[in-house]
Amino acid sequence: MVRLCLSEIHKAKSSEAGLSVFRTLKTRIIMALLQTDNVAPQVRFDIFSMSRHVTVIPASTKAGRETIRVLLESESKPTIRAVYRDTSKAPPEFLKHLNFEAVKGDIGDGGSLDFTGSNTVFYIPPPTYDGTDTGDWATRAGTNVKKALQKANIQRLLILSAIGAHNSSGIGVLRVNYISDELLKDSVPEVSIVRPTYFHEDWAHLLDAEKEENPIIYSWVAPIDYKIPLVGLKDVAENCADALLVETAKPSPHYFNVFGPRAYGSLDLKQAVEEITGKKYELKLVEKDQLLDYWKQIVPEYYAEEFKEMTTCGLADGIIAKNFVYDENTVRGKVELVDALRSLYKK
């Protein structure tokens, strides 16, 4: 029997077409070992770590992609099922891993979601830009995910949310996160909700100004001396991966924030961009009455008002400014703004 299994595994690993056979056999062997009474506790723990099967949806999101990258580098070698609307979007370097599988699925289509075989799911609620109402979209997507979770008897769920998403209004496009959190916070036995602040990488567009003769960067972090915590995608991905792999005894739902090492203002943005590009920039602050026009240049006009509200809620008099606190529920990241932007810089 063992000899037969080893033979089949060898065949599977030597063929791209046989990878699914290998994954199935691996799961069966692990489950058989876990059901054996004479397995030492430490070995049982190691086997349990190996048996972790994580579904990431949607896997094409930045947070999904980078968290998968961290998981694939993990010593515990969890099995990763990445859900894409178009599986050709799966990075080639991911497909080389035997414990990675790209599958087709769409959170907008509940019938396409199948989490069977996973014990943990990572859900990253994305915004929509197709003219659909933000609230309607978040409700439909969240409901589809909830049904799929319960149908597959998923035990653990991690949701990528956002700082301030505990507010039901006044947060603009972050309403996607509020609705998702509320819909799913008790959907499975163990739910963790991670709330990062604004990302370093959201400012990557500032680097494009380098091509101009007299480069100008625009920042909505105002007034000039106002600062807010920002966070790097790498720090968020590493903390999400930890939350997916490590057992927790904390009550469900468990909420925690992820911030960067410190707070940043517009002058910090200017300094970072100048250090990376070696050029001098003019800094212009985007005042509140200019924010709507500012966002109309970045997102579809239908959603500009929601992005404006997301921005103003984080300013000094905004409803989430009081949440920019490094407390016992906040993880302090390590990646500095300048380092995150430098990694994205292309001359």
C-alpha positions in Angstrom: 0.0 0.0 0.0 2.7 2.4 1.0 4.8 1.3 -2.0 1.8 2.0 -4.3 1.3 5.5 -2.8 5.0 6.4 -3.3 4.8 5.2 -6.8 1.8 7.3 -7.6 3.3 10.4 -5.9 6.5 10.0 -8.0 4.4 9.8 -11.2 2.3 12.9 -10.1 5.3 15.0 -9.3 7.0 14.3 -12.6 4.0 15.5 -14.6 2.3 18.9 -14.7 -1.0 17.1 -15.4 -0.5 15.0 -12.3 -0.1 17.7 -9.7 -3.7 17.4 -8.6 -3.2 13.7 -8.0 -0.1 14.5 -5.8 -2.1 17.0 -3.8 -4.9 14.6 -3.2 -2.6 11.8 -2.1 -0.7 14.2 0.2 -3.9 15.2 1.9 -5.1 11.6 2.4 -1.7 10.5 3.9 -1.7 13.4 6.3 -5.3 12.8 7.4 -4.5 9.1 7.9 -1.5 10.0 10.1 -3.6 12.4 12.2 -6.1 9.6 12.9 -3.3 7.3 14.2 -3.2 7.1 18.0 0.5 6.4 18.4 1.8 9.6 16.7 3.9 11.7 19.1 2.4 15.2 20.1 5.1 17.2 18.4 4.9 15.1 15.2 1.1 15.5 15.3 1.5 19.3 15.6 4.0 19.3 12.6 1.5 17.2 10.6 -1.3 19.6 11.4 0.8 22.5 10.2 1.5 20.6 7.0 -2.2 19.9 6.6 -3.2 23.6 6.6 -5.1 24.3 3.4 -5.7 28.0 2.7 -8.0 29.4 0.1 -7.2 33.0 -0.9 -9.9 35.0 -2.6 -9.7 37.1 -4.8 -6.0 36.1 -5.3 -5.4 38.8 -7.9 -5.5 41.6 -5.3 -2.2 43.1 -4.1 -2.7 41.8 -0.6 -3.8 38.4 -1.8 -0.8 38.1 -4.1 1.8 39.2 -1.5 0.3 37.0 1.3 0.4 34.0 -1.0 4.1 34.8 -1.7 4.8 34.8 2.1 2.8 31.5 2.6 4.7 29.8 -0.2 8.0 30.8 1.5 6.8 29.5 4.9 8.5 26.5 6.4 5.1 25.0 7.3 4.4 24.6 3.5 0.6 25.1 3.6 -1.4 24.1 0.5 -2.6 27.2 -1.2 -5.7 27.4 -3.4 -5.8 30.8 -5.2 -9.1 31.9 -6.7 -9.0 34.0 -9.8 -11.7 35.1 -12.3 -9.0 34.4 -14.9 -6.5 31.8 -13.9 -3.9 33.1 -16.4 -3.4 35.9 -13.9 -1.6 33.6 -11.5 2.1 34.5 -11.4 4.3 31.9 -13.1 6.6 31.8 -10.1 3.6 30.6 -8.0 2.7 27.9 -10.4 6.1 26.2 -9.9 5.2 25.3 -6.3 3.6 21.9 -5.8 1.5 23.3 -2.9 -0.1 26.0 -5.1 -3.2 25.6 -7.1 -5.0 28.3 -9.2 -8.7 27.8 -9.6 -11.4 29.8 -11.4 -14.0 31.6 -9.3 -15.7 35.0 -9.0 -17.1 36.5 -5.7 -19.8 38.1 -7.8 -21.0 34.6 -8.8 -21.8 32.4 -5.8 -22.1 29.3 -7.9 -18.5 29.5 -8.9 -17.1 29.4 -5.4 -16.0 26.1 -3.9 -13.9 26.0 -0.7 -14.2 22.3 -0.2 -11.0 20.8 1.2 -9.8 24.0 2.8 -9.8 24.6 6.5 -8.9 28.3 6.3 -10.0 31.1 4.0 -8.5 34.6 3.4 -11.0 37.0 2.0 -10.0 40.4 0.6 -13.1 42.4 -0.3 -12.3 44.4 -3.4 -14.0 47.7 -4.5 -15.9 47.8 -7.7 -15.5 50.2 -10.6 -18.2 49.0 -13.0 -21.0 51.5 -11.9 -22.5 49.1 -9.3 -23.5 50.6 -6.0 -20.7 50.0 -3.5 -23.1 48.8 -0.8 -25.0 46.4 -3.1 -21.7 45.0 -4.4 -20.2 44.4 -0.9 -23.5 42.7 0.2 -23.7 40.5 -2.8 -20.0 39.4 -2.7 -20.0 38.9 1.0 -23.2 36.8 0.9 -21.7 34.6 -1.8 -18.6 34.1 0.2 -20.6 33.4 3.4 -22.6 30.7 1.7 -19.5 29.1 0.3 -17.8 29.1 3.7 -20.7 27.4 5.4 -21.2 24.9 2.6 -17.6 23.8 2.9 -17.7 23.8 6.7 -14.7 26.2 6.9 -13.3 26.6 10.4 -11.2 29.7 10.1 -11.6 32.9 8.2 -9.3 36.0 7.9 -10.8 39.1 6.5 -8.7 42.0 5.2 -10.6 45.1 6.4 -9.4 48.7 6.9 -8.8 51.1 9.8 -12.1 52.9 10.5 -14.3 50.1 9.0 -16.2 49.8 12.3 -18.1 52.9 11.3 -21.3 52.3 9.3 -21.1 55.7 7.5 -18.9 58.6 6.8 -16.1 56.4 5.5 -16.7 56.4 1.7 -15.5 53.4 -0.2 -14.5 51.7 3.0 -18.1 50.8 3.4 -17.1 47.7 1.4 -15.1 46.7 4.5 -17.8 47.6 7.0 -20.4 45.5 5.2 -18.1 42.6 4.7 -17.0 42.6 8.3 -20.6 42.7 9.6 -21.8 39.9 7.2 -18.9 37.5 7.9 -17.9 38.2 11.5 -19.8 35.1 12.9 -19.9 33.1 9.7 -17.4 30.4 10.8 -16.2 29.3 14.3 -13.0 31.4 14.2 -12.9 34.8 12.5 -10.0 37.3 12.5 -10.3 40.7 11.0 -7.2 42.7 10.2 -7.4 46.5 9.8 -4.4 48.1 8.2 -4.1 51.8 7.6 -3.4 53.5 4.3 -0.8 51.7 2.3 2.7 53.1 1.3 2.1 51.7 -2.1 -1.0 53.9 -2.6 1.5 56.7 -3.2 3.5 55.0 -5.9 2.0 57.2 -8.6 4.0 60.1 -7.2 7.1 58.5 -8.7 5.6 59.1 -12.2 6.1 62.9 -11.9 9.8 62.3 -12.4 9.3 62.3 -16.1 8.2 65.9 -16.0 10.6 68.8 -16.5 9.4 70.5 -13.3 7.9 67.7 -11.3 5.1 68.3 -8.9 3.6 66.0 -6.4 0.1 66.4 -4.9 -0.8 65.2 -1.4 -4.1 65.2 0.4 -2.3 64.8 3.8 -3.0 68.3 5.1 -2.2 70.6 6.7 1.5 70.5 6.1 2.3 69.4 9.7 -0.4 66.7 9.9 0.8 63.1 9.9 -0.9 59.7 9.7 0.4 56.1 10.1 1.0 54.4 6.8 1.9 50.7 6.3 3.8 48.7 3.7 2.1 45.8 1.8 4.9 43.5 2.9 4.1 44.1 6.6 0.4 43.5 6.0 1.1 40.3 4.0 3.4 38.9 6.7 0.9 39.5 9.4 -1.9 38.0 7.4 0.2 34.9 6.7 0.9 34.6 10.4 -2.8 34.9 11.2 -3.6 32.2 8.7 -1.1 29.7 10.0 -1.0 30.3 13.7 -3.7 29.0 16.1 -5.2 31.7 18.4 -7.1 31.3 21.6 -8.5 34.8 21.3 -12.3 35.2 21.2 -14.0 35.3 17.7 -14.2 37.7 16.0 -10.7 39.0 16.8 -9.8 42.4 15.5 -6.3 43.8 15.1 -4.6 46.7 13.3 -1.4 46.8 11.3 0.4 50.1 11.0 3.9 51.0 9.7 6.8 52.0 11.9 5.6 55.6 12.3 3.3 58.3 11.0 4.1 60.3 7.9 3.2 63.7 6.5 3.3 65.4 3.1 6.9 66.5 3.7 7.9 62.9 4.3 6.3 61.9 1.0 8.2 64.6 -0.8 11.5 63.6 0.9 11.0 59.9 0.1 10.3 60.6 -3.6 13.3 63.0 -3.9 15.6 60.4 -2.3 14.5 57.7 -4.6 14.6 59.6 -7.9 17.4 62.0 -7.1 15.2 64.9 -8.4 13.7 67.9 -6.6 9.9 68.2 -6.5 7.4 70.9 -5.8 4.8 69.9 -3.2 1.2 71.0 -3.5 -1.4 70.1 -0.9 -4.8 69.1 -2.0 -7.3 70.9 0.2 -10.7 69.6 1.1 -12.5 71.6 -1.5 -10.2 70.2 -4.1 -10.5 66.6 -3.2 -13.5 65.7 -5.4 -11.7 67.0 -8.6 -8.5 65.2 -7.4 -10.2 61.8 -7.2 -12.1 62.3 -10.5 -8.7 62.2 -12.2 -7.9 58.8 -10.5 -11.1 56.8 -10.3 -14.4 56.6 -12.4 -16.4 59.8 -11.7 -19.3 57.7 -10.2 -17.0 56.7 -7.3 -15.1 60.0 -6.8 -17.3 61.2 -4.0 -16.8 57.9 -2.0 -13.0 58.2 -2.4 -13.2 61.8 -1.3 -15.0 60.7 1.9 -12.5 57.9 2.5 -9.8 60.6 2.4 -11.5 63.2 4.6 -12.4 60.7 7.3 -8.6 60.2 7.9 -7.8 63.9 8.2 -7.4 65.6 11.6 -11.1 66.3 12.1 -12.2 63.0 10.4 -14.1 60.3 12.2 -11.2 57.8 12.1 -8.3 60.1 13.1 -8.8 59.0 16.7 -8.1 55.4 15.6 -4.5 56.2 14.5 -3.2 54.9 17.8 -0.4 52.4 18.4 -2.2 50.4 21.2 -2.3 46.8 22.4 -4.4 45.8 19.4 -1.9 47.3 16.9 1.0 45.5 15.2 3.8 47.9 14.4 5.4 47.1 11.0 9.0 47.5 10.0 8.9 48.7 6.4 9.6 52.4 5.9 7.7 54.5 3.3 10.9 55.2 1.3 11.8 51.5 1.1 8.3 50.5 0.0 8.3 53.1 -2.8 11.9 52.3 -3.8 10.9 48.7 -4.4 8.4 49.9 -7.0 10.6 52.5 -8.7 11.4 51.9 -12.3 13.7 54.3 -14.1 
